[in-house]
Each structure stands twice: as structure tokens, then as C-alpha cells.
Amino acid sequence: FNEELILDWFVQITLALKHVHDRKVLHRDIKSQNVFLTRDGCAKLGDFGISKVLNT
């Protein structure tokens, strides 16, 4: 994988985490096995099995 593609995935993952955190959800299991790549190059954050919703 080239550097530009990896950087794009990093940005996508970071934006996904911001989206989740803005909704008061903690993923609690961020690791490479929980990042999924689509055929068209999108990075998806998955496995929210141990996530936690924070009280407001």
C-alpha cells in the first residue's frame, strides 16, 4: 500500500472516531482487526461489542 492510501485510511478512521465520540460513545477496542476496508477503499470501524455509551 502506498503512503497516500494509508494516510487516507487514517483520516477516515480518525473521522469515524470523532463521529462516535461526538455521540458520547467509546469504542474501547481500537485495533487493526476492527478496521474493515471496502472494495472501493473506504475504511469502516467495526466491532462495537464492548463499546460504552457515556451518560450525558
mmCIF file as gemmi writes it, N, C-alpha and C atoms, coordinates in Angstrom:
data_model
loop_
_atom_site.group_PDB
_atom_site.id
_atom_site.type_symbol
_atom_site.label_atom_id
_atom_site.label_alt_id
_atom_site.label_comp_id
_atom_site.label_asym_id
_atom_site.label_entity_id
_atom_site.label_seq_id
_atom_site.pdbx_PDB_ins_code
_atom_site.Cartn_x
_atom_site.Cartn_y
_atom_site.Cartn_z
_atom_site.occupancy
_atom_site.B_iso_or_equiv
_atom_site.pdbx_formal_charge
_atom_site.auth_seq_id
_atom_site.auth_asym_id
_atom_site.pdbx_PDB_model_num
ATOM 1 N N . PHE Axp A 1 ? 0.849 -1.183 0 1 0 ? 1 A 1
ATOM 2 C CA . PHE Axp A 1 ? 0 0 0 1 0 ? 1 A 1
ATOM 3 C C . PHE Axp A 1 ? 0.885 1.233 0 1 0 ? 1 A 1
ATOM 4 N N . ASN Axp A 2 ? 0.463 2.232 -0.755 1 0 ? 2 A 1
ATOM 5 C CA . ASN Axp A 2 ? 1.276 3.441 -0.79 1 0 ? 2 A 1
ATOM 6 C C . ASN Axp A 2 ? 0.915 4.366 0.376 1 0 ? 2 A 1
ATOM 7 N N . GLU Axp A 3 ? 1.81 5.293 0.648 1 0 ? 3 A 1
ATOM 8 C CA . GLU Axp A 3 ? 1.675 6.195 1.789 1 0 ? 3 A 1
ATOM 9 C C . GLU Axp A 3 ? 0.399 7.035 1.716 1 0 ? 3 A 1
ATOM 10 N N . GLU Axp A 4 ? 0.045 7.489 0.533 1 0 ? 4 A 1
ATOM 11 C CA . GLU Axp A 4 ? -1.151 8.323 0.37 1 0 ? 4 A 1
ATOM 12 C C . GLU Axp A 4 ? -2.421 7.548 0.739 1 0 ? 4 A 1
ATOM 13 N N . LEU Axp A 5 ? -2.501 6.306 0.331 1 0 ? 5 A 1
ATOM 14 C CA . LEU Axp A 5 ? -3.661 5.475 0.641 1 0 ? 5 A 1
ATOM 15 C C . LEU Axp A 5 ? -3.756 5.203 2.141 1 0 ? 5 A 1
ATOM 16 N N . ILE Axp A 6 ? -2.636 4.913 2.764 1 0 ? 6 A 1
ATOM 17 C CA . ILE Axp A 6 ? -2.616 4.666 4.204 1 0 ? 6 A 1
ATOM 18 C C . ILE Axp A 6 ? -3.024 5.921 4.966 1 0 ? 6 A 1
ATOM 19 N N . LEU Axp A 7 ? -2.548 7.066 4.537 1 0 ? 7 A 1
ATOM 20 C CA . LEU Axp A 7 ? -2.933 8.328 5.169 1 0 ? 7 A 1
ATOM 21 C C . LEU Axp A 7 ? -4.428 8.577 5.009 1 0 ? 7 A 1
ATOM 22 N N . ASP Axp A 8 ? -4.981 8.258 3.857 1 0 ? 8 A 1
ATOM 23 C CA . ASP Axp A 8 ? -6.421 8.409 3.628 1 0 ? 8 A 1
ATOM 24 C C . ASP Axp A 8 ? -7.207 7.519 4.589 1 0 ? 8 A 1
ATOM 25 N N . TRP Axp A 9 ? -6.775 6.287 4.763 1 0 ? 9 A 1
ATOM 26 C CA . TRP Axp A 9 ? -7.444 5.386 5.714 1 0 ? 9 A 1
ATOM 27 C C . TRP Axp A 9 ? -7.358 5.942 7.131 1 0 ? 9 A 1
ATOM 28 N N . PHE Axp A 10 ? -6.188 6.476 7.49 1 0 ? 10 A 1
ATOM 29 C CA . PHE Axp A 10 ? -6.004 7.05 8.821 1 0 ? 10 A 1
ATOM 30 C C . PHE Axp A 10 ? -6.989 8.193 9.056 1 0 ? 10 A 1
ATOM 31 N N . VAL Axp A 11 ? -7.135 9.064 8.08 1 0 ? 11 A 1
ATOM 32 C CA . VAL Axp A 11 ? -8.077 10.185 8.194 1 0 ? 11 A 1
ATOM 33 C C . VAL Axp A 11 ? -9.5 9.66 8.338 1 0 ? 11 A 1
ATOM 34 N N . GLN Axp A 12 ? -9.868 8.668 7.543 1 0 ? 12 A 1
ATOM 35 C CA . GLN Axp A 12 ? -11.214 8.097 7.636 1 0 ? 12 A 1
ATOM 36 C C . GLN Axp A 12 ? -11.477 7.509 9.02 1 0 ? 12 A 1
ATOM 37 N N . ILE Axp A 13 ? -10.511 6.79 9.562 1 0 ? 13 A 1
ATOM 38 C CA . ILE Axp A 13 ? -10.67 6.189 10.89 1 0 ? 13 A 1
ATOM 39 C C . ILE Axp A 13 ? -10.776 7.276 11.954 1 0 ? 13 A 1
ATOM 40 N N . THR Axp A 14 ? -9.954 8.305 11.839 1 0 ? 14 A 1
ATOM 41 C CA . THR Axp A 14 ? -9.996 9.411 12.789 1 0 ? 14 A 1
ATOM 42 C C . THR Axp A 14 ? -11.342 10.116 12.75 1 0 ? 14 A 1
ATOM 43 N N . LEU Axp A 15 ? -11.873 10.357 11.557 1 0 ? 15 A 1
ATOM 44 C CA . LEU Axp A 15 ? -13.188 10.997 11.438 1 0 ? 15 A 1
ATOM 45 C C . LEU Axp A 15 ? -14.298 10.097 11.974 1 0 ? 15 A 1
ATOM 46 N N . ALA Axp A 16 ? -14.163 8.794 11.775 1 0 ? 16 A 1
ATOM 47 C CA . ALA Axp A 16 ? -15.155 7.86 12.323 1 0 ? 16 A 1
ATOM 48 C C . ALA Axp A 16 ? -15.141 7.91 13.846 1 0 ? 16 A 1
ATOM 49 N N . LEU Axp A 17 ? -13.961 7.949 14.438 1 0 ? 17 A 1
ATOM 50 C CA . LEU Axp A 17 ? -13.867 8.042 15.896 1 0 ? 17 A 1
ATOM 51 C C . LEU Axp A 17 ? -14.433 9.354 16.409 1 0 ? 17 A 1
ATOM 52 N N . LYS Axp A 18 ? -14.188 10.436 15.707 1 0 ? 18 A 1
ATOM 53 C CA . LYS Axp A 18 ? -14.763 11.723 16.108 1 0 ? 18 A 1
ATOM 54 C C . LYS Axp A 18 ? -16.282 11.656 16.067 1 0 ? 18 A 1
ATOM 55 N N . HIS Axp A 19 ? -16.824 11.067 15.02 1 0 ? 19 A 1
ATOM 56 C CA . HIS Axp A 19 ? -18.276 10.916 14.877 1 0 ? 19 A 1
ATOM 57 C C . HIS Axp A 19 ? -18.852 10.129 16.061 1 0 ? 19 A 1
ATOM 58 N N . VAL Axp A 20 ? -18.21 9.027 16.396 1 0 ? 20 A 1
ATOM 59 C CA . VAL Axp A 20 ? -18.667 8.185 17.505 1 0 ? 20 A 1
ATOM 60 C C . VAL Axp A 20 ? -18.544 8.936 18.832 1 0 ? 20 A 1
ATOM 61 N N . HIS Axp A 21 ? -17.414 9.588 19.063 1 0 ? 21 A 1
ATOM 62 C CA . HIS Axp A 21 ? -17.202 10.316 20.313 1 0 ? 21 A 1
ATOM 63 C C . HIS Axp A 21 ? -18.154 11.496 20.442 1 0 ? 21 A 1
ATOM 64 N N . ASP Axp A 22 ? -18.458 12.156 19.345 1 0 ? 22 A 1
ATOM 65 C CA . ASP Axp A 22 ? -19.425 13.264 19.383 1 0 ? 22 A 1
ATOM 66 C C . ASP Axp A 22 ? -20.794 12.788 19.855 1 0 ? 22 A 1
ATOM 67 N N . ARG Axp A 23 ? -21.06 11.509 19.695 1 0 ? 23 A 1
ATOM 68 C CA . ARG Axp A 23 ? -22.333 10.92 20.127 1 0 ? 23 A 1
ATOM 69 C C . ARG Axp A 23 ? -22.201 10.218 21.474 1 0 ? 23 A 1
ATOM 70 N N . LYS Axp A 24 ? -21.107 10.543 22.181 1 0 ? 24 A 1
ATOM 71 C CA . LYS Axp A 24 ? -20.862 10.04 23.542 1 0 ? 24 A 1
ATOM 72 C C . LYS Axp A 24 ? -20.72 8.521 23.613 1 0 ? 24 A 1
ATOM 73 N N . VAL Axp A 25 ? -20.091 7.938 22.601 1 0 ? 25 A 1
ATOM 74 C CA . VAL Axp A 25 ? -19.837 6.501 22.587 1 0 ? 25 A 1
ATOM 75 C C . VAL Axp A 25 ? -18.325 6.276 22.583 1 0 ? 25 A 1
ATOM 76 N N . LEU Axp A 26 ? -17.876 5.385 23.463 1 0 ? 26 A 1
ATOM 77 C CA . LEU Axp A 26 ? -16.474 4.969 23.478 1 0 ? 26 A 1
ATOM 78 C C . LEU Axp A 26 ? -16.376 3.581 22.865 1 0 ? 26 A 1
ATOM 79 N N . HIS Axp A 27 ? -15.513 3.418 21.894 1 0 ? 27 A 1
ATOM 80 C CA . HIS Axp A 27 ? -15.361 2.128 21.211 1 0 ? 27 A 1
ATOM 81 C C . HIS Axp A 27 ? -14.715 1.1 22.14 1 0 ? 27 A 1
ATOM 82 N N . ARG Axp A 28 ? -13.627 1.449 22.774 1 0 ? 28 A 1
ATOM 83 C CA . ARG Axp A 28 ? -12.904 0.649 23.768 1 0 ? 28 A 1
ATOM 84 C C . ARG Axp A 28 ? -12.17 -0.57 23.222 1 0 ? 28 A 1
ATOM 85 N N . ASP Axp A 29 ? -12.069 -0.708 21.906 1 0 ? 29 A 1
ATOM 86 C CA . ASP Axp A 29 ? -11.332 -1.853 21.348 1 0 ? 29 A 1
ATOM 87 C C . ASP Axp A 29 ? -10.754 -1.503 19.977 1 0 ? 29 A 1
ATOM 88 N N . ILE Axp A 30 ? -10.081 -0.354 19.91 1 0 ? 30 A 1
ATOM 89 C CA . ILE Axp A 30 ? -9.496 0.083 18.643 1 0 ? 30 A 1
ATOM 90 C C . ILE Axp A 30 ? -8.238 -0.742 18.368 1 0 ? 30 A 1
ATOM 91 N N . LYS Axp A 31 ? -8.267 -1.471 17.274 1 0 ? 31 A 1
ATOM 92 C CA . LYS Axp A 31 ? -7.111 -2.24 16.815 1 0 ? 31 A 1
ATOM 93 C C . LYS Axp A 31 ? -7.318 -2.542 15.337 1 0 ? 31 A 1
ATOM 94 N N . SER Axp A 32 ? -6.267 -2.962 14.686 1 0 ? 32 A 1
ATOM 95 C CA . SER Axp A 32 ? -6.339 -3.168 13.233 1 0 ? 32 A 1
ATOM 96 C C . SER Axp A 32 ? -7.394 -4.206 12.841 1 0 ? 32 A 1
ATOM 97 N N . GLN Axp A 33 ? -7.63 -5.193 13.692 1 0 ? 33 A 1
ATOM 98 C CA . GLN Axp A 33 ? -8.621 -6.225 13.374 1 0 ? 33 A 1
ATOM 99 C C . GLN Axp A 33 ? -10.05 -5.685 13.358 1 0 ? 33 A 1
ATOM 100 N N . ASN Axp A 34 ? -10.259 -4.493 13.923 1 0 ? 34 A 1
ATOM 101 C CA . ASN Axp A 34 ? -11.592 -3.895 13.965 1 0 ? 34 A 1
ATOM 102 C C . ASN Axp A 34 ? -11.768 -2.77 12.95 1 0 ? 34 A 1
ATOM 103 N N . VAL Axp A 35 ? -10.839 -2.67 12.021 1 0 ? 35 A 1
ATOM 104 C CA . VAL Axp A 35 ? -10.959 -1.732 10.902 1 0 ? 35 A 1
ATOM 105 C C . VAL Axp A 35 ? -11.133 -2.571 9.641 1 0 ? 35 A 1
ATOM 106 N N . PHE Axp A 36 ? -12.204 -2.297 8.923 1 0 ? 36 A 1
ATOM 107 C CA . PHE Axp A 36 ? -12.537 -3.069 7.729 1 0 ? 36 A 1
ATOM 108 C C . PHE Axp A 36 ? -12.422 -2.178 6.509 1 0 ? 36 A 1
ATOM 109 N N . LEU Axp A 37 ? -11.875 -2.715 5.434 1 0 ? 37 A 1
ATOM 110 C CA . LEU Axp A 37 ? -11.692 -1.962 4.197 1 0 ? 37 A 1
ATOM 111 C C . LEU Axp A 37 ? -12.666 -2.474 3.147 1 0 ? 37 A 1
ATOM 112 N N . THR Axp A 38 ? -13.389 -1.541 2.527 1 0 ? 38 A 1
ATOM 113 C CA . THR Axp A 38 ? -14.323 -1.914 1.476 1 0 ? 38 A 1
ATOM 114 C C . THR Axp A 38 ? -13.571 -2.045 0.159 1 0 ? 38 A 1
ATOM 115 N N . ARG Axp A 39 ? -14.232 -2.613 -0.817 1 0 ? 39 A 1
ATOM 116 C CA . ARG Axp A 39 ? -13.611 -2.779 -2.144 1 0 ? 39 A 1
ATOM 117 C C . ARG Axp A 39 ? -13.271 -1.443 -2.799 1 0 ? 39 A 1
ATOM 118 N N . ASP Axp A 40 ? -14.029 -0.389 -2.446 1 0 ? 40 A 1
ATOM 119 C CA . ASP Axp A 40 ? -13.774 0.921 -3.048 1 0 ? 40 A 1
ATOM 120 C C . ASP Axp A 40 ? -12.855 1.795 -2.194 1 0 ? 40 A 1
ATOM 121 N N . GLY Axp A 41 ? -12.171 1.201 -1.207 1 0 ? 41 A 1
ATOM 122 C CA . GLY Axp A 41 ? -11.143 1.925 -0.466 1 0 ? 41 A 1
ATOM 123 C C . GLY Axp A 41 ? -11.597 2.662 0.769 1 0 ? 41 A 1
ATOM 124 N N . CYS Axp A 42 ? -12.807 2.408 1.241 1 0 ? 42 A 1
ATOM 125 C CA . CYS Axp A 42 ? -13.291 3.062 2.457 1 0 ? 42 A 1
ATOM 126 C C . CYS Axp A 42 ? -12.911 2.234 3.678 1 0 ? 42 A 1
ATOM 127 N N . ALA Axp A 43 ? -12.481 2.925 4.72 1 0 ? 43 A 1
ATOM 128 C CA . ALA Axp A 43 ? -12.191 2.273 5.992 1 0 ? 43 A 1
ATOM 129 C C . ALA Axp A 43 ? -13.429 2.373 6.871 1 0 ? 43 A 1
ATOM 130 N N . LYS Axp A 44 ? -13.835 1.248 7.446 1 0 ? 44 A 1
ATOM 131 C CA . LYS Axp A 44 ? -15.013 1.188 8.313 1 0 ? 44 A 1
ATOM 132 C C . LYS Axp A 44 ? -14.574 0.7 9.684 1 0 ? 44 A 1
ATOM 133 N N . LEU Axp A 45 ? -15.088 1.349 10.712 1 0 ? 45 A 1
ATOM 134 C CA . LEU Axp A 45 ? -14.803 0.955 12.083 1 0 ? 45 A 1
ATOM 135 C C . LEU Axp A 45 ? -15.872 -0.026 12.532 1 0 ? 45 A 1
ATOM 136 N N . GLY Axp A 46 ? -15.454 -1.17 13.047 1 0 ? 46 A 1
ATOM 137 C CA . GLY Axp A 46 ? -16.416 -2.196 13.435 1 0 ? 46 A 1
ATOM 138 C C . GLY Axp A 46 ? -16.164 -2.75 14.816 1 0 ? 46 A 1
ATOM 139 N N . ASP Axp A 47 ? -16.947 -3.735 15.186 1 0 ? 47 A 1
ATOM 140 C CA . ASP Axp A 47 ? -16.897 -4.447 16.46 1 0 ? 47 A 1
ATOM 141 C C . ASP Axp A 47 ? -17.071 -3.497 17.638 1 0 ? 47 A 1
ATOM 142 N N . PHE Axp A 48 ? -18.307 -3.094 17.84 1 0 ? 48 A 1
ATOM 143 C CA . PHE Axp A 48 ? -18.647 -2.231 18.965 1 0 ? 48 A 1
ATOM 144 C C . PHE Axp A 48 ? -19.148 -3.058 20.152 1 0 ? 48 A 1
ATOM 145 N N . GLY Axp A 49 ? -18.733 -4.332 20.214 1 0 ? 49 A 1
ATOM 146 C CA . GLY Axp A 49 ? -19.227 -5.249 21.229 1 0 ? 49 A 1
ATOM 147 C C . GLY Axp A 49 ? -18.968 -4.825 22.664 1 0 ? 49 A 1
ATOM 148 N N . ILE Axp A 50 ? -17.844 -4.164 22.931 1 0 ? 50 A 1
ATOM 149 C CA . ILE Axp A 50 ? -17.567 -3.719 24.297 1 0 ? 50 A 1
ATOM 150 C C . ILE Axp A 50 ? -17.608 -2.193 24.41 1 0 ? 50 A 1
ATOM 151 N N . SER Axp A 51 ? -18.259 -1.55 23.446 1 0 ? 51 A 1
ATOM 152 C CA . SER Axp A 51 ? -18.354 -0.089 23.488 1 0 ? 51 A 1
ATOM 153 C C . SER Axp A 51 ? -19.197 0.34 24.685 1 0 ? 51 A 1
ATOM 154 N N . LYS Axp A 52 ? -19.081 1.583 25.037 1 0 ? 52 A 1
ATOM 155 C CA . LYS Axp A 52 ? -19.78 2.132 26.197 1 0 ? 52 A 1
ATOM 156 C C . LYS Axp A 52 ? -20.392 3.462 25.808 1 0 ? 52 A 1
ATOM 157 N N . VAL Axp A 53 ? -21.685 3.628 26.129 1 0 ? 53 A 1
ATOM 158 C CA . VAL Axp A 53 ? -22.361 4.908 25.932 1 0 ? 53 A 1
ATOM 159 C C . VAL Axp A 53 ? -22.208 5.695 27.223 1 0 ? 53 A 1
ATOM 160 N N . LEU Axp A 54 ? -21.673 6.908 27.108 1 0 ? 54 A 1
ATOM 161 C CA . LEU Axp A 54 ? -21.452 7.747 28.285 1 0 ? 54 A 1
ATOM 162 C C . LEU Axp A 54 ? -22.737 8.443 28.699 1 0 ? 54 A 1
ATOM 163 N N . ASN Axp A 55 ? -22.877 8.647 29.987 1 0 ? 55 A 1
ATOM 164 C CA . ASN Axp A 55 ? -24.016 9.422 30.488 1 0 ? 55 A 1
ATOM 165 C C . ASN Axp A 55 ? -23.824 10.883 30.13 1 0 ? 55 A 1
ATOM 166 N N . THR Axp A 56 ? -24.919 11.564 29.849 1 0 ? 56 A 1
ATOM 167 C CA . THR Axp A 56 ? -24.823 12.991 29.479 1 0 ? 56 A 1
ATOM 168 C C . THR Axp A 56 ? -24.774 13.879 30.684 1 0 ? 56 A 1
